[in-house]
């Protein structure tokens, strides 16, 4: 045999093996900088045709967002607000009362009378005030008015050939339309570091004196779900206009507890006139077909030169360039499965949406900076779904922006626990983030506890990424006090010789009887995770194990089970026919969580049962990523992908990547959950035996190229 022929015969099986491995793993972890991130992002730019939109287009920077319609402005209706992390107002409490006047409800809890933050019909006025104050406000509506030939203002039906393109790579939107045959182009952008929005308008309508802008300032809205605006109370707030130059004005705004300023600057000449209280028209002269406007929103006095529109464009481009080039990236474009584009679209749009709505100074409300839910307040149990993905995508600047709330509010959480007779820190459900206080609710706020181990989970993510003494010190007190509460909240039942959770307790799905429920599955597993991780934390600090934590861990009730299936909570009746809706939280014990106290055989049977009987149209957006995580850990990657593309209306990603299905809209825990799940499926998790891309099918249908992701816990 000729030497060359022999080498060729040897090479053939090697090639086959290599090809098999490439197809089998269906994924490639690449060196950072290998993937063309710009091409990846831009292929999912948002394109809108016509005037109908499921929700607003957004430009923003994490602490501020301007929401707009297809005109590139807030022209058509008042439902799209301008929101920020600093724009909050509080009205005065009922006469003669203060925030400390509200009396908590005493309930017998394992033989002790414990005070809880519950709604009280005898204190309805004060309870309502605590619930709705502070409330996030719309900082101002900026829109466009176009006069038709007959002198009337153009309405939605008069805007023809409307298109809008949001360039995700730069955060700049271009909107085009015609009115009575005249073309209009609007460029909309937001500065990357300051709460400034800029517009560039091009149209002959400017020269004809038919196109002008308006700015309208509303009062705050005290409705639980709203656009953060009330335009029907003109006497409840004040707006003062000051001319500050030939091409600039300043609006001083005063509400009950907040004062802020809005500065406006333009090119050329414009005239500002008052239409009515709080509403002003800004009319450019008719010398040019192009005009630029810049609006600066500030909680402090504006005594500086505003940047130009061009500088705002530069700032936006730089901001988004930094974001898109940082952290992880996933490219699915080489996949054979035709669903790759839609899943990649969801991934890319979710990153953009979460960067605007969930990367600011405080944990976001469920609707981010799009609209108000629960008066604009965050939910601590949802903070995991809004923020944990940043750790896996290695975007720590975005995550660190808000993690300070645990240390900031530790004092209140400890005070709350002590008041109820527990050690440590009891974290609220829906707090006033500025002081950490819970507000009185029917039942959910007082009794929900699955948010309690969250800070330990975040601390562990942080240490995994930054295993230093500084990280240990950063979280030391928060971890210690959180674990102290976990151990003392668990009640020792001498008859069972076990520690139990509840009653009273509200489970993850919020559909249980609070006063009879014991031992929710998710809470029990999370309690184990929290206490075990806290002990590891002490070991890293060279401290002795906490004896009480150990005692509780060793004697904590097992995860409830019947007929070889895990159940949502102990002794639940008809779990698979009566309670097979809302969050299937028992799947989170091996998915979101790493399976503390879980039997794998029982978990597998439970997973199959949930797949068979759950009513997915009666769930919420983060339930689908939670199922995907469980599917991935259990070795069902095809199911994991299906869950991230589930057709339920509760998990439908519209043209902006927003998930709806009812109030609240949009529901950003869906986006955060998807990002966490897909990163976990790709980079893996602790204990995955280093299987490459363990959450993806191995049949060659999916080719996952990725960079810069980290394993889940």
C-alpha positions as CSV (number, residue, x, y, z in Angstrom):
1,X,0.0,0.0,0.0
2,X,1.3,3.5,-0.8
3,X,2.0,5.6,2.2
4,X,-0.5,8.3,1.0
5,X,-3.3,5.8,0.5
6,X,-2.7,4.5,4.0
7,X,-2.8,8.0,5.5
8,X,-6.0,8.7,3.7
9,X,-7.6,5.5,5.0
10,X,-6.6,6.4,8.5
11,X,-7.7,10.0,8.2
12,X,-11.2,9.0,7.0
13,X,-12.4,7.5,10.3
14,X,-10.8,10.4,12.2
15,X,-12.7,12.8,10.1
16,X,-15.9,10.9,10.7
17,X,-15.3,10.9,14.4
18,X,-14.6,14.7,14.4
19,X,-17.7,15.3,12.3
20,X,-19.7,13.2,14.7
21,X,-18.4,15.1,17.7
22,X,-19.1,18.5,16.0
23,X,-22.7,17.5,15.1
24,X,-23.2,15.7,18.4
25,X,-22.2,18.6,20.6
26,X,-24.0,21.0,18.3
27,X,-22.3,23.9,20.0
28,X,-19.1,25.8,20.1
29,X,-17.8,27.9,23.0
30,X,-15.7,30.5,21.1
31,X,-12.9,32.9,22.1
32,X,-14.4,36.3,23.1
33,X,-14.6,38.5,20.0
34,X,-15.1,35.7,17.5
35,X,-18.8,36.1,17.0
36,X,-19.9,39.0,14.8
37,X,-22.0,40.6,17.5
38,X,-23.2,43.6,15.4
39,X,-24.6,41.3,12.7
40,X,-26.2,39.1,15.4
41,X,-27.9,42.1,17.1
42,X,-28.9,44.0,13.9
43,X,-30.7,41.0,12.3
44,X,-33.2,41.4,15.1
45,X,-33.7,45.2,14.8
46,X,-37.3,46.2,15.4
47,X,-39.3,47.1,12.3
48,X,-42.9,48.4,12.6
49,X,-45.2,48.9,9.7
50,X,-48.4,50.9,10.1
51,X,-49.6,52.8,13.1
52,X,-50.8,49.8,15.2
53,X,-48.3,48.6,17.9
54,X,-48.7,46.0,20.6
55,X,-46.8,48.4,22.9
56,X,-44.3,51.2,22.8
57,X,-40.9,51.4,21.3
58,X,-38.3,52.4,23.9
59,X,-35.0,54.3,24.1
60,X,-33.4,54.5,27.5
61,X,-30.3,53.8,29.6
62,X,-31.4,51.7,32.6
63,X,-32.5,54.5,34.9
64,X,-34.6,56.4,32.4
65,X,-36.9,55.5,29.5
66,X,-38.8,57.3,26.8
67,X,-41.7,55.2,25.4
68,X,-43.1,56.3,22.1
69,X,-45.5,55.4,19.2
70,X,-44.8,55.0,15.5
71,X,-44.3,58.8,15.1
72,X,-41.1,58.5,17.2
73,X,-42.8,60.5,19.9
74,X,-45.8,60.3,22.3
75,X,-48.1,61.8,19.7
76,X,-51.2,59.5,19.5
77,X,-52.2,59.0,23.1
78,X,-51.2,59.6,26.6
79,X,-50.7,56.0,27.5
80,X,-46.9,55.9,26.9
81,X,-45.1,57.7,29.7
82,X,-41.6,58.9,30.4
83,X,-40.3,57.0,33.5
84,X,-37.2,57.0,35.6
85,X,-35.8,55.5,38.8
86,X,-35.9,58.9,40.6
87,X,-39.3,60.1,39.6
88,X,-41.5,59.3,42.6
89,X,-44.2,61.4,44.4
90,X,-46.0,61.0,47.7
91,X,-49.2,62.7,48.7
92,X,-49.8,63.7,52.3
93,X,-51.2,60.9,54.6
94,X,-54.7,61.2,55.9
95,X,-55.2,64.0,58.3
96,X,-53.8,63.4,61.8
97,X,-52.0,60.2,60.7
98,X,-48.4,59.3,59.9
99,X,-46.7,56.3,58.4
100,X,-46.4,54.7,61.8
101,X,-50.1,55.1,62.6
102,X,-51.1,51.9,60.9
103,X,-51.7,49.1,63.3
104,X,-50.7,45.6,62.1
105,X,-52.9,42.6,62.4
106,X,-52.1,40.1,65.2
107,X,-52.5,36.5,64.3
108,X,-51.8,33.3,66.3
109,X,-48.7,31.7,64.8
110,X,-47.7,28.5,66.4
111,X,-48.9,29.7,69.8
112,X,-47.6,33.3,69.5
113,X,-49.4,36.5,68.5
114,X,-47.5,37.8,65.6
115,X,-48.1,41.2,63.9
116,X,-48.6,41.1,60.1
117,X,-48.9,43.8,57.4
118,X,-52.5,43.1,56.3
119,X,-55.2,45.3,54.9
120,X,-57.6,46.4,57.5
121,X,-61.1,47.8,56.6
122,X,-61.0,49.8,59.8
123,X,-57.8,51.5,58.6
124,X,-58.7,51.7,54.9
125,X,-57.6,55.3,54.4
126,X,-54.2,54.8,56.0
127,X,-53.7,51.4,54.4
128,X,-54.5,52.9,51.0
129,X,-52.0,55.6,51.6
130,X,-49.2,53.2,52.5
131,X,-49.9,51.1,49.5
132,X,-49.8,53.9,47.0
133,X,-47.0,56.2,48.3
134,X,-44.6,56.8,47.0
135,X,-45.8,56.2,43.4
136,X,-43.8,56.5,40.2
137,X,-44.8,59.4,38.0
138,X,-44.7,60.2,34.3
139,X,-42.1,63.0,34.0
140,X,-43.8,64.4,30.9
141,X,-45.3,63.6,27.5
142,X,-43.6,64.9,24.4
143,X,-45.5,64.6,21.2
144,X,-46.1,66.0,17.8
145,X,-49.0,68.0,16.3
146,X,-49.5,68.4,12.5
147,X,-52.1,70.8,11.1
148,X,-54.0,69.6,8.1
149,X,-55.0,71.8,5.2
150,X,-58.3,72.4,6.8
151,X,-56.7,73.6,10.0
152,X,-57.6,70.6,12.1
153,X,-55.0,68.5,13.9
154,X,-54.1,65.2,12.1
155,X,-55.3,62.1,13.9
156,X,-54.0,58.5,13.8
157,X,-55.9,57.7,10.6
158,X,-54.2,60.6,8.8
159,X,-50.7,59.2,9.2
160,X,-50.0,57.0,6.2
161,X,-47.1,54.8,5.1
162,X,-45.8,54.7,8.6
163,X,-42.7,52.7,9.3
164,X,-40.3,52.6,12.2
165,X,-36.8,51.0,12.6
166,X,-35.1,50.7,16.0
167,X,-31.4,50.0,15.5
168,X,-30.7,47.8,18.6
169,X,-26.9,48.2,18.2
170,X,-27.1,52.0,18.6
171,X,-30.4,52.4,20.5
172,X,-31.6,54.9,17.8
173,X,-35.0,54.8,16.2
174,X,-36.0,56.2,12.8
175,X,-39.7,56.8,12.1
176,X,-41.2,57.8,8.8
177,X,-44.7,58.6,7.6
178,X,-46.7,60.9,5.4
179,X,-49.6,63.3,6.2
180,X,-51.5,64.7,3.2
181,X,-48.7,63.7,0.9
182,X,-45.9,65.3,3.0
183,X,-43.1,63.1,4.3
184,X,-41.9,63.3,7.9
185,X,-38.8,61.6,9.3
186,X,-38.1,61.5,13.1
187,X,-34.9,60.3,14.7
188,X,-35.3,59.4,18.4
189,X,-32.5,58.7,20.8
190,X,-31.5,58.8,24.5
191,X,-28.2,59.6,26.1
192,X,-26.4,56.6,27.5
193,X,-25.6,58.2,30.9
194,X,-28.0,61.1,31.4
195,X,-31.8,61.3,31.3
196,X,-31.9,63.2,28.1
197,X,-33.9,62.4,25.0
198,X,-33.2,63.9,21.6
199,X,-35.2,64.3,18.4
200,X,-34.3,65.2,14.8
201,X,-37.3,66.0,12.6
202,X,-37.1,66.5,8.8
203,X,-40.2,67.6,6.8
204,X,-41.4,70.3,4.5
205,X,-44.3,70.7,7.0
206,X,-41.8,72.6,9.2
207,X,-41.3,75.2,6.5
208,X,-45.0,75.4,6.0
209,X,-45.6,76.1,9.8
210,X,-47.8,73.0,10.1
211,X,-45.6,70.8,12.4
212,X,-45.0,71.6,16.0
213,X,-44.2,69.8,19.3
214,X,-46.0,69.8,22.6
215,X,-45.0,68.8,26.1
216,X,-47.7,67.9,28.6
217,X,-47.1,67.4,32.3
218,X,-49.5,65.2,34.2
219,X,-50.0,64.6,37.9
220,X,-49.3,61.2,39.5
221,X,-51.7,58.4,39.2
222,X,-52.9,56.5,42.4
223,X,-54.3,53.5,40.5
224,X,-52.5,50.2,41.1
225,X,-52.0,49.6,37.3
226,X,-51.7,52.8,35.2
227,X,-49.6,54.9,32.8
228,X,-48.4,56.8,35.9
229,X,-50.3,59.8,34.7
230,X,-53.4,61.8,35.7
231,X,-54.2,64.7,33.4
232,X,-57.4,65.7,35.2
233,X,-55.9,67.3,38.3
234,X,-54.4,70.6,37.0
235,X,-54.6,72.3,40.3
236,X,-52.7,69.6,42.2
237,X,-49.3,70.4,40.8
238,X,-47.4,73.3,39.3
239,X,-45.4,74.0,36.1
240,X,-43.4,77.2,35.7
241,X,-41.9,78.1,32.3
242,X,-38.7,80.2,32.1
243,X,-37.0,81.3,28.9
244,X,-33.3,80.6,29.3
245,X,-32.1,81.8,25.9
246,X,-33.1,82.3,22.3
247,X,-33.3,78.5,21.7
248,X,-34.0,77.1,25.1
249,X,-36.5,77.0,28.0
250,X,-36.7,75.5,31.4
251,X,-39.8,73.9,33.0
252,X,-39.9,73.8,36.8
253,X,-42.1,71.0,38.0
254,X,-43.5,70.7,41.5
255,X,-45.8,68.0,42.9
256,X,-46.4,67.0,46.5
257,X,-43.1,65.6,47.5
258,X,-41.0,66.0,44.4
259,X,-39.6,68.9,42.4
260,X,-37.7,68.4,39.2
261,X,-36.7,70.3,36.0
262,X,-37.1,69.7,32.3
263,X,-34.9,71.7,30.0
264,X,-35.5,72.0,26.3
265,X,-33.0,73.2,23.7
266,X,-33.5,73.4,19.9
267,X,-31.8,74.4,16.7
268,X,-32.9,77.5,14.8
269,X,-35.8,79.5,16.3
270,X,-38.9,78.2,18.0
271,X,-41.6,79.8,20.0
272,X,-43.0,78.3,23.2
273,X,-46.6,79.1,24.1
274,X,-48.9,77.8,26.8
275,X,-51.9,75.9,25.4
276,X,-53.4,75.3,28.9
277,X,-52.2,74.5,32.4
278,X,-49.2,72.2,32.1
279,X,-49.3,71.8,28.3
280,X,-47.1,73.9,26.0
281,X,-46.6,74.1,22.3
282,X,-43.1,74.4,20.8
283,X,-43.4,75.8,17.3
284,X,-40.3,76.1,15.0
285,X,-40.0,78.9,12.5
286,X,-40.6,78.2,8.8
287,X,-37.0,78.8,7.6
288,X,-35.8,75.2,7.6
289,X,-37.1,71.7,6.9
290,X,-35.0,70.3,9.7
291,X,-35.0,70.9,13.4
292,X,-33.4,69.2,16.4
293,X,-34.7,69.1,20.0
294,X,-33.1,67.9,23.2
295,X,-35.0,67.4,26.4
296,X,-33.2,67.0,29.7
297,X,-35.1,65.5,32.7
298,X,-33.4,66.1,36.1
299,X,-34.2,65.8,39.8
300,X,-31.6,68.5,40.5
301,X,-31.2,72.0,39.2
302,X,-30.0,72.2,35.6
303,X,-27.3,74.9,35.4
304,X,-25.2,73.5,32.6
305,X,-25.1,73.6,28.8
306,X,-27.3,70.9,27.3
307,X,-25.6,68.6,24.8
308,X,-26.5,68.8,21.1
309,X,-28.6,66.2,19.4
310,X,-25.5,64.9,17.7
311,X,-23.8,64.5,21.1
312,X,-26.9,62.5,22.3
313,X,-26.6,60.2,19.2
314,X,-22.9,59.7,20.1
315,X,-23.7,59.0,23.7
316,X,-26.4,56.5,22.8
317,X,-24.1,54.7,20.3
318,X,-21.3,54.5,22.8
319,X,-23.6,53.2,25.6
320,X,-25.0,50.4,23.5
321,X,-21.7,49.5,21.9
322,X,-20.3,49.0,25.4
323,X,-23.3,46.9,26.4
324,X,-23.4,44.6,23.3
325,X,-19.6,44.0,23.4
326,X,-19.7,43.1,27.1
327,X,-20.6,39.8,28.7
328,X,-22.0,36.8,27.0
329,X,-23.4,36.2,23.5
330,X,-25.3,33.3,21.8
331,X,-25.5,32.9,18.0
332,X,-27.9,30.3,16.7
333,X,-27.7,31.2,13.0
334,X,-26.0,28.0,11.9
335,X,-28.8,25.8,13.3
336,X,-30.9,23.6,11.0
337,X,-34.0,23.8,13.2
338,X,-36.1,26.5,11.5
339,X,-37.1,27.9,14.9
340,X,-33.6,29.3,15.5
341,X,-34.4,32.8,14.3
342,X,-37.4,33.2,16.7
343,X,-35.5,31.9,19.7
344,X,-32.5,34.1,18.9
345,X,-34.9,37.1,18.4
346,X,-36.3,36.5,21.9
347,X,-32.8,36.3,23.3
348,X,-31.5,39.5,21.7
349,X,-34.7,41.6,22.3
350,X,-34.8,40.4,25.9
351,X,-31.2,41.7,26.4
352,X,-32.2,45.1,25.0
353,X,-35.4,45.2,27.0
354,X,-33.8,44.2,30.3
355,X,-30.9,46.6,29.8
356,X,-33.4,49.5,29.7
357,X,-35.9,48.2,32.2
358,X,-34.0,46.1,34.8
359,X,-30.4,47.5,35.1
360,X,-31.0,50.6,37.1
361,X,-30.3,51.8,40.6
362,X,-33.1,49.8,42.1
363,X,-34.8,46.5,41.4
364,X,-37.5,47.2,38.7
365,X,-41.2,46.9,38.9
366,X,-42.6,44.0,36.9
367,X,-43.4,46.4,34.0
368,X,-40.0,48.1,34.1
369,X,-40.0,51.6,32.8
370,X,-42.9,51.0,30.4
371,X,-45.9,51.4,32.7
372,X,-46.8,51.3,36.3
373,X,-47.7,48.1,38.2
374,X,-48.3,48.2,41.9
375,X,-47.8,52.0,41.8
376,X,-44.4,51.5,40.3
377,X,-43.0,49.3,43.1
378,X,-40.7,46.3,42.8
379,X,-41.4,42.8,44.1
380,X,-38.6,41.2,46.0
381,X,-39.6,37.7,44.9
382,X,-39.4,38.8,41.3
383,X,-35.9,40.4,41.7
384,X,-34.3,37.0,41.0
385,X,-36.2,36.8,37.7
386,X,-35.2,40.4,36.8
387,X,-31.6,40.2,37.7
388,X,-30.0,36.8,38.2
389,X,-29.4,36.3,34.5
390,X,-26.9,39.2,34.5
391,X,-24.5,36.9,36.5
392,X,-24.7,34.1,34.0
393,X,-24.2,36.6,31.1
394,X,-21.3,38.2,33.0
395,X,-22.8,41.6,33.0
396,X,-21.9,42.5,36.6
397,X,-22.1,46.3,36.2
398,X,-25.8,46.0,35.4
399,X,-26.4,43.7,38.3
400,X,-24.3,45.6,40.8
401,X,-26.3,48.7,40.1
402,X,-29.2,47.4,42.3
403,X,-27.7,44.7,44.6
404,X,-27.1,47.3,47.2
405,X,-30.7,47.2,48.3
406,X,-30.1,44.2,50.5
407,X,-27.5,46.0,52.6
408,X,-29.5,49.3,52.3
409,X,-32.7,47.7,53.7
410,X,-31.1,45.1,56.1
411,X,-31.9,47.3,59.1
412,X,-35.6,47.3,58.3
413,X,-35.7,43.6,57.5
414,X,-34.1,42.8,60.9
415,X,-36.5,45.1,62.6
416,X,-39.4,43.4,60.9
417,X,-38.1,39.9,61.9
418,X,-37.6,41.0,65.5
419,X,-41.1,42.5,65.7
420,X,-42.4,39.1,64.8
421,X,-40.3,37.2,67.2
422,X,-37.6,35.9,64.8
423,X,-33.9,36.3,64.5
424,X,-32.2,37.7,61.5
425,X,-33.8,39.6,58.6
426,X,-37.3,39.0,57.1
427,X,-37.3,40.5,53.6
428,X,-40.6,42.1,52.4
429,X,-42.5,41.2,49.2
430,X,-43.4,44.6,47.8
431,X,-41.4,47.2,49.7
432,X,-40.9,50.9,49.6
433,X,-37.3,50.5,48.2
434,X,-36.2,53.8,49.8
435,X,-36.7,52.5,53.4
436,X,-37.5,48.8,52.9
437,X,-40.9,48.9,54.5
438,X,-43.7,46.5,53.4
439,X,-47.1,47.9,52.7
440,X,-50.4,46.3,53.9
441,X,-52.0,43.9,51.4
442,X,-54.8,41.4,51.5
443,X,-52.7,38.4,52.3
444,X,-49.8,38.0,49.8
445,X,-47.4,40.6,51.1
446,X,-47.5,39.5,54.7
447,X,-47.1,35.7,54.2
448,X,-45.0,35.2,51.1
449,X,-41.6,33.9,52.0
450,X,-39.9,32.3,49.0
451,X,-38.0,35.6,48.4
452,X,-36.2,35.1,51.7
453,X,-33.2,33.0,50.4
454,X,-32.8,35.3,47.4
455,X,-29.9,37.4,48.8
456,X,-28.0,34.2,49.6
457,X,-28.4,33.0,46.0
458,X,-27.2,36.4,44.7
459,X,-24.3,36.3,47.1
460,X,-23.3,32.9,45.9
461,X,-23.5,34.0,42.3
462,X,-21.3,36.9,43.2
463,X,-18.7,34.8,45.0
464,X,-18.7,32.3,42.1
465,X,-17.7,35.1,39.8
466,X,-15.5,37.0,42.3
467,X,-14.1,34.5,44.9
468,X,-12.4,37.1,47.0
469,X,-12.4,38.3,50.6
470,X,-14.0,41.5,49.5
471,X,-17.0,39.6,48.1
472,X,-17.3,37.7,51.4
473,X,-17.3,40.9,53.3
474,X,-19.7,42.6,51.0
475,X,-22.4,39.9,51.7
476,X,-21.3,38.6,55.1
477,X,-24.0,40.4,57.3
478,X,-26.8,39.9,54.7
479,X,-26.1,36.2,54.4
480,X,-25.8,35.8,58.2
481,X,-29.0,37.6,59.0
482,X,-30.9,35.9,56.2
483,X,-29.9,32.5,57.4
484,X,-30.8,33.4,61.0
485,X,-34.3,34.1,59.9
486,X,-34.5,30.9,57.8
487,X,-33.6,28.9,60.8
488,X,-35.9,30.6,63.3
489,X,-38.9,30.9,61.0
490,X,-39.0,27.1,60.6
491,X,-41.2,25.8,63.4
492,X,-40.3,22.6,65.3
493,X,-43.3,20.3,65.5
494,X,-42.6,18.0,68.5
495,X,-45.2,15.4,67.3
496,X,-43.4,15.0,63.9
497,X,-40.0,15.8,65.3
498,X,-39.4,17.9,62.3
499,X,-39.2,21.6,61.4
500,X,-42.1,22.8,59.2
501,X,-42.7,25.9,57.2
502,X,-46.1,27.6,57.9
503,X,-48.9,28.1,58.4
504,X,-49.6,30.9,57.9
505,X,-47.7,30.9,54.5
506,X,-48.4,32.0,51.0
507,X,-46.8,29.6,48.4
508,X,-45.2,30.6,45.1
509,X,-48.4,30.1,43.1
510,X,-50.4,32.3,45.5
511,X,-53.4,30.0,45.2
512,X,-53.3,28.2,48.5
513,X,-55.1,28.5,51.8
514,X,-52.7,30.6,53.8
515,X,-53.9,29.5,57.2
516,X,-53.8,25.7,56.7
517,X,-50.9,25.1,54.2
518,X,-47.7,23.6,55.4
519,X,-44.4,22.8,53.8
520,X,-44.5,24.2,50.2
521,X,-42.1,22.2,48.0
522,X,-40.2,25.1,46.6
523,X,-39.7,26.8,49.9
524,X,-38.4,23.7,51.6
525,X,-35.8,23.1,48.9
526,X,-34.9,26.8,48.9
527,X,-34.6,26.8,52.7
528,X,-32.1,23.9,52.5
529,X,-30.1,25.7,49.8
530,X,-30.0,28.9,51.8
531,X,-28.9,27.3,55.0
532,X,-26.3,25.0,53.4
533,X,-24.9,27.9,51.4
534,X,-24.7,30.1,54.5
535,X,-22.7,27.4,56.2
536,X,-20.3,27.3,53.3
537,X,-20.1,31.1,53.6
538,X,-19.0,30.7,57.3
539,X,-16.4,28.1,56.3
540,X,-14.9,30.5,53.7
541,X,-14.7,33.1,56.5
542,X,-13.0,30.5,58.7
543,X,-15.9,30.5,61.1
544,X,-17.4,27.6,62.9
545,X,-20.7,26.2,61.5
546,X,-23.8,27.7,63.1
547,X,-25.2,24.9,65.3
548,X,-28.8,26.1,65.0
549,X,-28.7,26.2,61.2
550,X,-27.4,22.6,61.2
551,X,-30.1,21.5,63.5
552,X,-32.8,22.9,61.3
553,X,-31.3,21.5,58.1
554,X,-31.0,18.0,59.5
555,X,-34.5,18.0,60.8
556,X,-36.3,20.0,58.1
557,X,-39.4,18.3,56.7
558,X,-38.9,16.4,53.5
559,X,-40.3,17.8,50.2
560,X,-43.9,16.7,50.2
561,X,-44.7,13.6,48.1
562,X,-47.7,11.4,47.4
563,X,-47.9,8.4,45.0
564,X,-44.2,8.8,44.1
565,X,-44.8,12.4,42.9
566,X,-43.8,15.7,44.5
567,X,-46.6,18.0,45.4
568,X,-46.9,21.8,45.6
569,X,-47.4,21.6,49.3
570,X,-48.1,19.1,52.0
571,X,-51.5,17.3,52.0
572,X,-52.8,19.3,49.0
573,X,-56.1,17.9,47.8
574,X,-56.6,17.2,44.1
575,X,-53.2,18.6,43.1
576,X,-53.3,17.5,39.5
577,X,-56.9,18.6,38.7
578,X,-57.7,21.5,41.0
579,X,-54.3,23.1,41.4
580,X,-52.7,22.4,38.0
581,X,-52.5,26.1,37.1
582,X,-50.5,29.1,38.1
583,X,-46.8,28.6,38.8
584,X,-45.7,25.0,38.8
585,X,-43.2,25.9,41.5
586,X,-42.4,22.3,42.4
587,X,-40.4,22.1,39.1
588,X,-38.2,24.9,40.3
589,X,-36.7,22.7,43.0
590,X,-34.5,21.1,40.3
591,X,-34.2,23.8,37.7
592,X,-34.0,27.2,39.3
593,X,-32.5,25.5,42.3
594,X,-29.9,22.8,42.2
595,X,-32.0,20.1,43.9
596,X,-31.4,20.4,47.6
597,X,-33.4,17.5,49.2
598,X,-34.6,16.2,45.8
599,X,-34.8,12.5,44.8
600,X,-34.1,12.4,41.0
601,X,-36.4,9.4,40.3
602,X,-39.3,11.2,41.9
603,X,-38.4,14.4,40.2
604,X,-38.4,12.8,36.8
605,X,-41.9,11.3,37.4
606,X,-43.1,14.7,38.7
607,X,-41.8,16.4,35.6
608,X,-43.6,14.1,33.3
609,X,-46.8,14.6,35.3
610,X,-46.6,18.4,35.1
611,X,-45.9,18.2,31.4
612,X,-49.1,16.1,31.0
613,X,-51.6,18.0,33.1
614,X,-50.6,21.6,33.6
615,X,-52.8,24.3,32.1
616,X,-50.2,26.5,30.5
617,X,-52.6,29.3,29.5
618,X,-53.2,29.9,33.2
619,X,-49.5,30.4,34.0
620,X,-47.1,33.4,33.9
621,X,-44.2,34.2,31.6
622,X,-41.4,33.0,33.9
623,X,-43.0,29.5,34.3
624,X,-41.8,28.5,30.9
625,X,-38.1,29.3,31.5
626,X,-38.5,27.5,34.9
627,X,-39.7,24.4,33.1
628,X,-36.9,24.7,30.6
629,X,-34.4,24.8,33.4
630,X,-35.9,21.6,34.9
631,X,-36.0,19.9,31.5
632,X,-32.4,20.7,30.9
633,X,-31.2,19.4,34.3
634,X,-33.3,16.2,33.9
635,X,-31.8,15.5,30.4
636,X,-34.7,16.6,28.2
637,X,-33.1,19.3,26.0
638,X,-35.8,19.0,23.3
639,X,-38.4,19.9,25.9
640,X,-36.2,22.8,27.2
641,X,-36.2,24.3,23.7
642,X,-39.9,23.8,23.3
643,X,-40.6,25.5,26.6
644,X,-38.7,28.6,25.5
645,X,-40.8,28.7,22.3
646,X,-44.1,27.7,24.0
647,X,-47.2,29.1,22.1
648,X,-49.1,30.1,25.2
649,X,-50.4,33.7,25.0
650,X,-48.7,34.1,28.5
651,X,-45.3,33.7,26.8
652,X,-45.8,35.5,23.5
653,X,-43.0,37.9,22.6
654,X,-44.4,40.7,20.5
655,X,-42.5,42.9,18.1
656,X,-40.7,44.6,20.9
657,X,-39.9,41.4,22.8
658,X,-42.5,42.2,25.4
659,X,-44.5,39.4,27.0
660,X,-48.2,40.0,27.8
661,X,-51.2,37.8,28.5
662,X,-52.9,40.3,30.9
663,X,-51.9,42.6,33.7
664,X,-49.2,43.5,34.2
665,X,-48.0,44.3,30.7
666,X,-45.2,44.0,29.8
667,X,-44.1,41.3,32.2
668,X,-40.3,41.4,32.3
669,X,-39.8,38.4,34.6
670,X,-40.4,36.4,31.4
671,X,-37.5,38.0,29.6
672,X,-35.1,37.7,32.6
673,X,-36.2,34.0,33.0
674,X,-35.6,33.3,29.4
675,X,-32.1,34.8,29.5
676,X,-31.2,32.8,32.6
677,X,-32.5,29.5,31.2
678,X,-30.8,29.8,27.8
679,X,-27.5,30.7,29.5
680,X,-27.8,27.7,31.8
681,X,-28.7,25.4,28.9
682,X,-25.6,26.6,27.0
683,X,-22.9,27.1,29.7
684,X,-24.3,24.4,32.0
685,X,-24.6,24.3,35.8
686,X,-22.6,23.1,38.8
687,X,-22.6,19.3,38.7
688,X,-23.3,19.0,35.0
689,X,-20.3,16.7,34.7
690,X,-18.9,19.2,32.2
691,X,-21.1,18.0,29.4
692,X,-20.9,20.5,26.6
693,X,-24.0,22.7,26.2
694,X,-26.0,20.2,28.3
695,X,-29.4,21.8,27.7
696,X,-29.5,21.7,23.9
697,X,-30.5,18.7,21.7
698,X,-27.7,16.6,20.5
699,X,-29.1,15.6,17.1
700,X,-27.4,18.3,15.1
701,X,-30.5,20.4,14.7
702,X,-29.1,23.2,16.9
703,X,-25.7,24.7,16.4
704,X,-25.0,27.1,19.4
705,X,-22.0,29.3,19.1
706,X,-21.3,31.3,22.3
707,X,-18.9,33.4,24.2
708,X,-18.6,34.7,27.8
709,X,-21.3,32.8,29.7
710,X,-21.0,31.3,33.1
711,X,-22.5,28.2,34.7
712,X,-25.6,28.4,36.8
713,X,-25.5,27.2,40.4
